[in-house]
Amino acid sequence: MSDRVAARGLYEALAGYEGPEPYGAIVGPWADRARGDYRARLATAAEDDGWWAVEESEPDGRQLRWELYALHRVSDRLLLPCQPAPEQPGPPDRRPLLPAGEYLDLFTALGMTPFEAGGGFDPFLHEIVEVEQADDPLAPIEIAEVRWPGLMLGRLLFNRAGVRIRAGAAHAQRGVADRSPLYWTFRRRHRPTVDLSQGWGRNSQWRTGFRLDYRTPTGDRLNVTGHRPIDGSAALHPEHPGNLGPEERLLTPGERRELLRHRCLLRAPEAAAALAGSPGWERDLMPFDWRLPDLGA
């Protein structure tokens, strides 16, 4: 990706802009430059054909994942107005953001396809933004409102649609499903987030790989670049650095799968009391390389 058309430059330009027309001044001209080679390079990621492992061709698989991550950071910033206010609001951000139509104009110009609710709640497609707790604890998750549209790049999930849901506490707890840390995410206005860029310097943070999830005719493929078995490896000692960490082992297999699918926990974990003895455990958790067992395993 050239510096002339790179999502990091767009993100930083938006972060520093305080004028009245961000689309006309920054976003539109950037999108016009991106319609040719940039859009074609993004299209490389649309199919789950192993492109991410290619190091010799153009675009380099690792660099394309970095670019997708930077573009997702742009999306995170533009979606802030669609989210609930933080519990402890700070000074207002006076930088203008885009209306929904201009947000979609940007990403459809890059070859993406928007979607909303579809056939009901689906953790592959939908991010829980707010929970309305149903009286019946067994009431299933239902979508009550779509806060922002999702985006697909071919078979690749770029961004989930944000939804307010209604659900019983056995399926999604208010205060956990909508307020616990959201992983593989740089920024949300109303909840903590955790991604691998956090804590790195000005340049190093942009060498973060985008999570790759694909919806294919044979099923969903989650976090395809992951290389650690989600339940750990019986061939390694439990304390081996390549195995699950202590916080990961305290989560049940079901909770680990829930976190991988939803990118957050939906209910307080069964080992909440033990985890409370490790302050900051949620930030120490490292699900970023988790891999589900192969089909049939």
Secondary structure, DSSP 4 states (H G I P E B T S, - for coil): --TTS-HHHHHHHHHH--SS-HIIIIIHHHHHHHTTHHHHHHHGGGS-SSGGG--SSSS-HHHHHHHHHHHHHHHHHHTGGGSPPPSS--S---S----HHHHHHHHHHTT-EEE--TTS--TTTEEEEEEEEPSSTTPPPEEEEEEE-EEEETTEEEEPEEEEEEE-TTT--TTTTTTSPEES-S--SSS-EE-TTTT--TTGGG--PPP--EEETTEEE-STT--EETT--TTS-TTSTTS--HHHHHS-HHHHHHHHHHSS-SS--TTHHHHTTSTTHHHH---TTEEPPPTT-
